[in-house]
Amino acid sequence: ADVLGVIRHLIPHFNDYLSEIPDPREEWRVVYNTVVQMWSMILQRLGVADSNRIWDDVRHLGNLCSSVNAIAECDLKNLAHSDTMKYLAKRLDPEDLNEVLCKSFVALRKAKRLAPFKFDKDTMIAIDATVFNTSKFPMAHSCHRKLNNGKIEYFQAALVVTIVSSSGIRIPLMVEFIKNNEGADEYDKQDCEYKAFLRLIKKLKRRFPHQKFCLLLDGLYFKSEAINLFERNNWR
C-alpha cells in the first residue's frame, strides 16, 4: 500500500520511466515486460523474499501477484521465476536505472514536493558507500579485500546519493559503483571510494547543471580537490 501510494501520488509517471529502460533481452525470450519485471525485483528487495528460492515459493500467491499487478498496471496470473529476473538484471545498464531515479527527482521538483528536503534554498543530499553483496568467490564488477583470517572476501559496493529531509525521509537519486583501482592488490577505502566519489560528483553536475545542493558527507571527502569541486559547482 505504501509503494502504491508513492507511485500514484508522488511519482505518477514512474512506470513510464521504467518502460523507457532499453530492453537488453533477446526478443524471443521476452514473456514479461520490463515494468512488471522491475517491480518484481524491487518488491523482492524490499523484503518480500530474502532469497531467490523463497521468491519462487511465494511468487504464485494471489495477494503478491495482485499487488504487483496493481503497481505495475498489468494483469498477470503468475509472476516470473527468479532465473527469469536474473536474466534481465544481469543485462541491465546501471546508467539506465540511474536515469529512472533522476527523472523521478525532476518530477518531484516540478510538483514542488521538495520543500522538506531543503536547507534554505538548497536541496540536501547525503552521499555514502554501501555494501550490498558479499561472497567467498569472485563476482563480476566486485571489489576484494583480505580478511584477518587470511581469506579473500569479494563484495559489490556503491556510493549512493540520497535526498534527505530533516524528518528522516530519504529518496535515492544516483548510484556510482566502487571498484578496485587498476593494478591494486585489494580494496582501499581512502582511494577506491574517493575516486568513485569524484566520478559521481561530475556525473551529478552534468545531469543537474543548475541544481543547488547542500552536501552531507563524512570526513573521507574532506580534501582540497573535493572542496574546490564543490565551490566551482556553487554547492554548499
Phi and psi restraints in degrees (value plus and minus 20) as a CYANA .aco file:
   2 ASP   PHI     -83.3   -43.3
   2 ASP   PSI     -64.5   -24.5
   3 VAL   PHI     -82.1   -42.1
   3 VAL   PSI     -64.7   -24.7
   4 LEU   PHI     -82.6   -42.6
   4 LEU   PSI     -59.6   -19.6
   5 GLY   PHI     -84.0   -44.0
   5 GLY   PSI     -62.7   -22.7
   6 VAL   PHI     -82.2   -42.2
   6 VAL   PSI     -65.4   -25.4
   7 ILE   PHI     -89.1   -49.1
   7 ILE   PSI     -62.7   -22.7
   8 ARG   PHI     -91.5   -51.5
   8 ARG   PSI     -55.1   -15.1
   9 HIS   PHI    -127.3   -87.3
   9 HIS   PSI     -58.0   -18.0
  10 LEU   PHI    -111.0   -71.0
  10 LEU   PSI     -64.2   -24.2
  11 ILE   PHI    -149.9  -109.9
  11 ILE   PSI      51.2    91.2
  12 PRO   PHI     -84.5   -44.5
  12 PRO   PSI     -37.8     2.2
  13 HIS   PHI    -123.2   -83.2
  13 HIS   PSI      -1.4    38.6
  14 PHE   PHI     -79.4   -39.4
  14 PHE   PSI     -61.0   -21.0
  15 ASN   PHI     -85.1   -45.1
  15 ASN   PSI     -51.5   -11.5
  16 ASP   PHI     -84.7   -44.7
  16 ASP   PSI     -59.9   -19.9
  17 TYR   PHI     -84.1   -44.1
  17 TYR   PSI     -60.4   -20.4
  18 LEU   PHI     -84.7   -44.7
  18 LEU   PSI     -59.0   -19.0
  19 SER   PHI     -88.2   -48.2
  19 SER   PSI     -39.7     0.3
  20 GLU   PHI    -104.3   -64.3
  20 GLU   PSI     -25.5    14.5
  21 ILE   PHI     -86.1   -46.1
  21 ILE   PSI     105.4   145.4
  22 PRO   PHI     -78.0   -38.0
  22 PRO   PSI     111.2   151.2
  23 ASP   PHI    -103.7   -63.7
  23 ASP   PSI      94.1   134.1
  24 PRO   PHI    -106.4   -66.4
  24 PRO   PSI     -19.0    21.0
  25 ARG   PHI    -101.7   -61.7
  25 ARG   PSI     133.9   173.9
  26 GLU   PHI     -87.2   -47.2
  26 GLU   PSI     115.6   155.6
  27 GLU   PHI     -78.1   -38.1
  27 GLU   PSI     -57.7   -17.7
  28 TRP   PHI     -89.9   -49.9
  28 TRP   PSI     -33.3     6.7
  29 ARG   PHI    -118.4   -78.4
  29 ARG   PSI     -21.0    19.0
  30 VAL   PHI    -104.4   -64.4
  30 VAL   PSI      96.2   136.2
  31 VAL   PHI    -134.7   -94.7
  31 VAL   PSI     -62.2   -22.2
  32 TYR   PHI    -125.3   -85.3
  32 TYR   PSI     115.2   155.2
  33 ASN   PHI     -91.5   -51.5
  33 ASN   PSI     147.9   187.9
  34 THR   PHI     -81.6   -41.6
  34 THR   PSI     -58.6   -18.6
  35 VAL   PHI     -83.4   -43.4
  35 VAL   PSI     -69.9   -29.9
  36 VAL   PHI     -88.7   -48.7
  36 VAL   PSI     -53.6   -13.6
  37 GLN   PHI     -86.2   -46.2
  37 GLN   PSI     -62.5   -22.5
  38 MET   PHI     -84.9   -44.9
  38 MET   PSI     -61.1   -21.1
  39 TRP   PHI     -86.8   -46.8
  39 TRP   PSI     -55.5   -15.5
  40 SER   PHI     -81.9   -41.9
  40 SER   PSI     -62.2   -22.2
  41 MET   PHI     -89.1   -49.1
  41 MET   PSI     -59.6   -19.6
  42 ILE   PHI     -82.7   -42.7
  42 ILE   PSI     -68.3   -28.3
  43 LEU   PHI     -86.7   -46.7
  43 LEU   PSI     -56.5   -16.5
  44 GLN   PHI     -78.5   -38.5
  44 GLN   PSI     -61.8   -21.8
  45 ARG   PHI    -101.4   -61.4
  45 ARG   PSI     -31.0     9.0
  46 LEU   PHI    -105.5   -65.5
  46 LEU   PSI     -20.1    19.9
  47 GLY   PHI      99.6   139.6
  47 GLY   PSI     -15.0    25.0
  48 VAL   PHI     -83.6   -43.6
  48 VAL   PSI     -58.9   -18.9
  49 ALA   PHI    -166.9  -126.9
  49 ALA   PSI     115.1   155.1
  50 ASP   PHI    -103.4   -63.4
  50 ASP   PSI     -30.2     9.8
  51 SER   PHI    -171.5  -131.5
  51 SER   PSI     145.1   185.1
  52 ASN   PHI     -84.9   -44.9
  52 ASN   PSI     -54.7   -14.7
  53 ARG   PHI     -83.6   -43.6
  53 ARG   PSI     -63.5   -23.5
  54 ILE   PHI     -86.0   -46.0
  54 ILE   PSI     -59.4   -19.4
  55 TRP   PHI     -77.2   -37.2
  55 TRP   PSI     -64.0   -24.0
  56 ASP   PHI     -87.0   -47.0
  56 ASP   PSI     -44.2    -4.2
  57 ASP   PHI     -96.0   -56.0
  57 ASP   PSI     -51.9   -11.9
  58 VAL   PHI    -126.2   -86.2
  58 VAL   PSI     -27.2    12.8
  59 ARG   PHI     -86.9   -46.9
  59 ARG   PSI     -36.7     3.3
  60 HIS   PHI    -109.4   -69.4
  60 HIS   PSI     -27.1    12.9
  61 LEU   PHI     -84.8   -44.8
  61 LEU   PSI     116.1   156.1
  62 GLY   PHI     -83.0   -43.0
  62 GLY   PSI     -59.2   -19.2
  63 ASN   PHI     -88.4   -48.4
  63 ASN   PSI     -55.6   -15.6
  64 LEU   PHI     -88.7   -48.7
  64 LEU   PSI     -65.5   -25.5
  65 CYS   PHI     -83.4   -43.4
  65 CYS   PSI     -61.8   -21.8
  66 SER   PHI     -87.2   -47.2
  66 SER   PSI     -53.1   -13.1
  67 SER   PHI     -86.2   -46.2
  67 SER   PSI     -65.5   -25.5
  68 VAL   PHI     -83.5   -43.5
  68 VAL   PSI     -60.2   -20.2
  69 ASN   PHI     -79.7   -39.7
  69 ASN   PSI     -62.7   -22.7
  70 ALA   PHI     -85.9   -45.9
  70 ALA   PSI     -62.3   -22.3
  71 ILE   PHI     -93.7   -53.7
  71 ILE   PSI     -63.2   -23.2
  72 ALA   PHI    -107.3   -67.3
  72 ALA   PSI     -22.3    17.7
  73 GLU   PHI      35.8    75.8
  73 GLU   PSI      34.9    74.9
  74 CYS   PHI    -157.7  -117.7
  74 CYS   PSI    -195.1  -155.1
  75 ASP   PHI    -162.0  -122.0
  75 ASP   PSI      54.4    94.4
  76 LEU   PHI    -120.2   -80.2
  76 LEU   PSI     130.7   170.7
  77 LYS   PHI    -113.3   -73.3
  77 LYS   PSI     -45.4    -5.4
  78 ASN   PHI    -161.4  -121.4
  78 ASN   PSI     130.4   170.4
  79 LEU   PHI    -113.2   -73.2
  79 LEU   PSI     142.4   182.4
  80 ALA   PHI     -88.1   -48.1
  80 ALA   PSI     129.9   169.9
  81 HIS   PHI     -87.5   -47.5
  81 HIS   PSI     134.0   174.0
  82 SER   PHI     -80.5   -40.5
  82 SER   PSI     -53.5   -13.5
  83 ASP   PHI     -84.6   -44.6
  83 ASP   PSI     -55.0   -15.0
  84 THR   PHI     -86.5   -46.5
  84 THR   PSI     -60.3   -20.3
  85 MET   PHI     -87.5   -47.5
  85 MET   PSI     -59.8   -19.8
  86 LYS   PHI     -84.9   -44.9
  86 LYS   PSI     -56.1   -16.1
  87 TYR   PHI     -78.8   -38.8
  87 TYR   PSI     -61.4   -21.4
  88 LEU   PHI     -93.8   -53.8
  88 LEU   PSI     -66.5   -26.5
  89 ALA   PHI     -79.5   -39.5
  89 ALA   PSI     -58.9   -18.9
  90 LYS   PHI     -86.2   -46.2
  90 LYS   PSI     -40.2    -0.2
  91 ARG   PHI    -125.2   -85.2
  91 ARG   PSI     -26.0    14.0
  92 LEU   PHI     -91.9   -51.9
  92 LEU   PSI     124.1   164.1
  93 ASP   PHI    -108.1   -68.1
  93 ASP   PSI     101.0   141.0
  94 PRO   PHI     -75.3   -35.3
  94 PRO   PSI     -49.8    -9.8
  95 GLU   PHI     -87.4   -47.4
  95 GLU   PSI     -50.4   -10.4
  96 ASP   PHI     -87.8   -47.8
  96 ASP   PSI     -55.0   -15.0
  97 LEU   PHI     -92.5   -52.5
  97 LEU   PSI     -57.0   -17.0
  98 ASN   PHI     -77.6   -37.6
  98 ASN   PSI     -58.8   -18.8
  99 GLU   PHI     -86.4   -46.4
  99 GLU   PSI     -53.0   -13.0
 100 VAL   PHI     -81.7   -41.7
 100 VAL   PSI     -63.6   -23.6
 101 LEU   PHI     -84.7   -44.7
 101 LEU   PSI     -62.1   -22.1
 102 CYS   PHI     -85.8   -45.8
 102 CYS   PSI     -61.3   -21.3
 103 LYS   PHI     -83.7   -43.7
 103 LYS   PSI     -56.3   -16.3
 104 SER   PHI     -85.0   -45.0
 104 SER   PSI     -60.2   -20.2
 105 PHE   PHI     -82.6   -42.6
 105 PHE   PSI     -64.7   -24.7
 106 VAL   PHI     -81.2   -41.2
 106 VAL   PSI     -60.2   -20.2
 107 ALA   PHI     -82.4   -42.4
 107 ALA   PSI     -62.4   -22.4
 108 LEU   PHI     -84.7   -44.7
 108 LEU   PSI     -58.1   -18.1
 109 ARG   PHI     -86.8   -46.8
 109 ARG   PSI     -63.9   -23.9
 110 LYS   PHI     -84.5   -44.5
 110 LYS   PSI     -53.5   -13.5
 111 ALA   PHI    -103.0   -63.0
 111 ALA   PSI     -16.8    23.2
 112 LYS   PHI      37.2    77.2
 112 LYS   PSI      25.2    65.2
 113 ARG   PHI    -127.1   -87.1
 113 ARG   PSI      -6.4    33.6
 114 LEU   PHI    -117.2   -77.2
 114 LEU   PSI     -18.2    21.8
 115 ALA   PHI     -73.8   -33.8
 115 ALA   PSI     -62.4   -22.4
 116 PRO   PHI     -85.6   -45.6
 116 PRO   PSI     -34.7     5.3
 117 PHE   PHI    -120.4   -80.4
 117 PHE   PSI      -7.5    32.5
 118 LYS   PHI    -121.4   -81.4
 118 LYS   PSI     123.3   163.3
 119 PHE   PHI    -134.4   -94.4
 119 PHE   PSI      88.0   128.0
 120 ASP   PHI      37.7    77.7
 120 ASP   PSI    -135.9   -95.9
 121 LYS   PHI    -126.9   -86.9
 121 LYS   PSI     -15.3    24.7
 122 ASP   PHI    -122.2   -82.2
 122 ASP   PSI     117.7   157.7
 123 THR   PHI     -96.4   -56.4
 123 THR   PSI     107.9   147.9
 124 MET   PHI    -101.4   -61.4
 124 MET   PSI     108.0   148.0
 125 ILE   PHI    -149.5  -109.5
 125 ILE   PSI     115.0   155.0
 126 ALA   PHI    -123.9   -83.9
 126 ALA   PSI     117.7   157.7
 127 ILE   PHI    -146.8  -106.8
 127 ILE   PSI     105.2   145.2
 128 ASP   PHI    -177.8  -137.8
 128 ASP   PSI     144.5   184.5
 129 ALA   PHI    -111.3   -71.3
 129 ALA   PSI     130.2   170.2
 130 THR   PHI    -159.7  -119.7
 130 THR   PSI     120.2   160.2
 131 VAL   PHI    -118.7   -78.7
 131 VAL   PSI     105.1   145.1
 132 PHE   PHI    -139.3   -99.3
 132 PHE   PSI     -17.5    22.5
 133 ASN   PHI    -182.0  -142.0
 133 ASN   PSI     114.7   154.7
 134 THR   PHI    -151.0  -111.0
 134 THR   PSI     134.8   174.8
 135 SER   PHI    -177.1  -137.1
 135 SER   PSI     134.7   174.7
 136 LYS   PHI    -103.5   -63.5
 136 LYS   PSI     -29.2    10.8
 137 PHE   PHI    -139.6   -99.6
 137 PHE   PSI     132.7   172.7
 138 PRO   PHI     -76.8   -36.8
 138 PRO   PSI     120.7   160.7
 139 MET   PHI    -148.1  -108.1
 139 MET   PSI     135.4   175.4
 140 ALA   PHI     -85.3   -45.3
 140 ALA   PSI     120.9   160.9
 141 HIS   PHI      38.6    78.6
 141 HIS   PSI      17.8    57.8
 142 SER   PHI    -135.2   -95.2
 142 SER   PSI     140.5   180.5
 143 CYS   PHI    -116.3   -76.3
 143 CYS   PSI     149.5   189.5
 144 HIS   PHI    -167.3  -127.3
 144 HIS   PSI     134.1   174.1
 145 ARG   PHI    -171.9  -131.9
 145 ARG   PSI     135.7   175.7
 146 LYS   PHI    -112.4   -72.4
 146 LYS   PSI     108.2   148.2
 147 LEU   PHI    -103.0   -63.0
 147 LEU   PSI     150.0   190.0
 148 ASN   PHI     -81.8   -41.8
 148 ASN   PSI     -47.7    -7.7
 149 ASN   PHI    -103.8   -63.8
 149 ASN   PSI     -15.7    24.3
 150 GLY   PHI      70.8   110.8
 150 GLY   PSI     -30.1     9.9
 151 LYS   PHI    -101.1   -61.1
 151 LYS   PSI     136.2   176.2
 152 ILE   PHI    -115.1   -75.1
 152 ILE   PSI     109.1   149.1
 153 GLU   PHI    -128.5   -88.5
 153 GLU   PSI     110.3   150.3
 154 TYR   PHI    -124.0   -84.0
 154 TYR   PSI     118.8   158.8
 155 PHE   PHI    -170.9  -130.9
 155 PHE   PSI     131.0   171.0
 156 GLN   PHI    -126.9   -86.9
 156 GLN   PSI     106.8   146.8
 157 ALA   PHI    -156.2  -116.2
 157 ALA   PSI     137.7   177.7
 158 ALA   PHI    -172.0  -132.0
 158 ALA   PSI     132.6   172.6
 159 LEU   PHI    -106.2   -66.2
 159 LEU   PSI     114.1   154.1
 160 VAL   PHI    -140.2  -100.2
 160 VAL   PSI     106.7   146.7
 161 VAL   PHI    -111.9   -71.9
 161 VAL   PSI     106.7   146.7
 162 THR   PHI    -150.4  -110.4
 162 THR   PSI     108.5   148.5
 163 ILE   PHI     -99.0   -59.0
 163 ILE   PSI     116.5   156.5
 164 VAL   PHI    -151.1  -111.1
 164 VAL   PSI     131.6   171.6
 165 SER   PHI    -132.5   -92.5
 165 SER   PSI     141.6   181.6
 166 SER   PHI     -86.0   -46.0
 166 SER   PSI     -38.5     1.5
 167 SER   PHI    -108.2   -68.2
 167 SER   PSI     -23.5    16.5
 168 GLY   PHI      83.8   123.8
 168 GLY   PSI     -21.5    18.5
 169 ILE   PHI     -91.2   -51.2
 169 ILE   PSI     117.0   157.0
 170 ARG   PHI    -160.2  -120.2
 170 ARG   PSI     120.1   160.1
 171 ILE   PHI    -153.1  -113.1
 171 ILE   PSI     104.3   144.3
 172 PRO   PHI     -85.8   -45.8
 172 PRO   PSI     124.2   164.2
 173 LEU   PHI    -140.0  -100.0
 173 LEU   PSI     -56.9   -16.9
 174 MET   PHI    -182.0  -142.0
 174 MET   PSI     131.3   171.3
 175 VAL   PHI    -150.2  -110.2
 175 VAL   PSI     117.9   157.9
 176 GLU   PHI    -150.9  -110.9
 176 GLU   PSI     101.7   141.7
 177 PHE   PHI     -95.5   -55.5
 177 PHE   PSI     124.1   164.1
 178 ILE   PHI    -119.2   -79.2
 178 ILE   PSI     120.1   160.1
 179 LYS   PHI    -159.8  -119.8
 179 LYS   PSI     136.2   176.2
 180 ASN   PHI     -81.0   -41.0
 180 ASN   PSI     118.0   158.0
 181 ASN   PHI     -85.5   -45.5
 181 ASN   PSI     128.3   168.3
 182 GLU   PHI     -77.0   -37.0
 182 GLU   PSI     108.0   148.0
 183 GLY   PHI      64.1   104.1
 183 GLY   PSI     -25.6    14.4
 184 ALA   PHI     -95.9   -55.9
 184 ALA   PSI     122.2   162.2
 185 ASP   PHI     -90.8   -50.8
 185 ASP   PSI     -55.2   -15.2
 186 GLU   PHI    -179.3  -139.3
 186 GLU   PSI     154.9   194.9
 187 TYR   PHI     -84.7   -44.7
 187 TYR   PSI     114.1   154.1
 188 ASP   PHI    -147.0  -107.0
 188 ASP   PSI      89.4   129.4
 189 LYS   PHI     -75.6   -35.6
 189 LYS   PSI     -62.6   -22.6
 190 GLN   PHI     -83.7   -43.7
 190 GLN   PSI     -45.1    -5.1
 191 ASP   PHI    -122.6   -82.6
 191 ASP   PSI     -77.8   -37.8
 192 CYS   PHI     -83.7   -43.7
 192 CYS   PSI     -68.5   -28.5
 193 GLU   PHI     -87.4   -47.4
 193 GLU   PSI     -58.5   -18.5
 194 TYR   PHI     -87.2   -47.2
 194 TYR   PSI     -60.7   -20.7
 195 LYS   PHI     -86.4   -46.4
 195 LYS   PSI     -57.3   -17.3
 196 ALA   PHI     -83.6   -43.6
 196 ALA   PSI     -56.2   -16.2
 197 PHE   PHI     -83.2   -43.2
 197 PHE   PSI     -63.5   -23.5
 198 LEU   PHI     -84.0   -44.0
 198 LEU   PSI     -59.9   -19.9
 199 ARG   PHI     -82.1   -42.1
 199 ARG   PSI     -62.3   -22.3
 200 LEU   PHI     -84.7   -44.7
 200 LEU   PSI     -64.2   -24.2
 201 ILE   PHI     -80.4   -40.4
 201 ILE   PSI     -63.6   -23.6
 202 LYS   PHI     -86.0   -46.0
 202 LYS   PSI     -58.5   -18.5
 203 LYS   PHI     -86.7   -46.7
 203 LYS   PSI     -59.8   -19.8
 204 LEU   PHI     -85.0   -45.0
 204 LEU   PSI     -59.5   -19.5
 205 LYS   PHI     -87.7   -47.7
 205 LYS   PSI     -59.9   -19.9
 206 ARG   PHI     -84.1   -44.1
 206 ARG   PSI     -58.8   -18.8
 207 ARG   PHI     -96.3   -56.3
 207 ARG   PSI     -54.0   -14.0
 208 PHE   PHI    -149.2  -109.2
 208 PHE   PSI      51.1    91.1
 209 PRO   PHI     -83.2   -43.2
 209 PRO   PSI     -45.8    -5.8
 210 HIS   PHI    -130.7   -90.7
 210 HIS   PSI     -17.7    22.3
 211 GLN   PHI     -97.5   -57.5
 211 GLN   PSI     113.4   153.4
 212 LYS   PHI    -113.0   -73.0
 212 LYS   PSI     101.7   141.7
 213 PHE   PHI    -135.4   -95.4
 213 PHE   PSI     127.8   167.8
 214 CYS   PHI    -133.3   -93.3
 214 CYS   PSI      93.3   133.3
 215 LEU   PHI    -109.8   -69.8
 215 LEU   PSI     114.5   154.5
 216 LEU   PHI    -130.4   -90.4
 216 LEU   PSI      91.9   131.9
 217 LEU   PHI    -156.5  -116.5
 217 LEU   PSI     141.8   181.8
 218 ASP   PHI    -116.0   -76.0
 218 ASP   PSI     159.9   199.9
 219 GLY   PHI     -86.7   -46.7
 219 GLY   PSI     -34.8     5.2
 220 LEU   PHI     -77.6   -37.6
 220 LEU   PSI     -51.6   -11.6
 221 TYR   PHI    -117.0   -77.0
 221 TYR   PSI     -11.4    28.6
 222 PHE   PHI    -103.1   -63.1
 222 PHE   PSI      54.0    94.0
 223 LYS   PHI    -153.7  -113.7
 223 LYS   PSI     131.5   171.5
 224 SER   PHI     -79.6   -39.6
 224 SER   PSI     -57.8   -17.8
 225 GLU   PHI     -80.3   -40.3
 225 GLU   PSI     -63.4   -23.4
 226 ALA   PHI     -90.2   -50.2
 226 ALA   PSI     -63.4   -23.4
 227 ILE   PHI     -82.9   -42.9
 227 ILE   PSI     -60.7   -20.7
 228 ASN   PHI     -82.2   -42.2
 228 ASN   PSI     -56.9   -16.9
 229 LEU   PHI     -85.4   -45.4
 229 LEU   PSI     -61.5   -21.5
 230 PHE   PHI     -82.5   -42.5
 230 PHE   PSI     -63.0   -23.0
 231 GLU   PHI     -86.0   -46.0
 231 GLU   PSI     -59.4   -19.4
 232 ARG   PHI     -84.0   -44.0
 232 ARG   PSI     -54.6   -14.6
 233 ASN   PHI    -100.2   -60.2
 233 ASN   PSI     -29.0    11.0
 234 ASN   PHI      43.8    83.8
 234 ASN   PSI      20.1    60.1
 235 TRP   PHI    -122.8   -82.8
 235 TRP   PSI     138.2   178.2
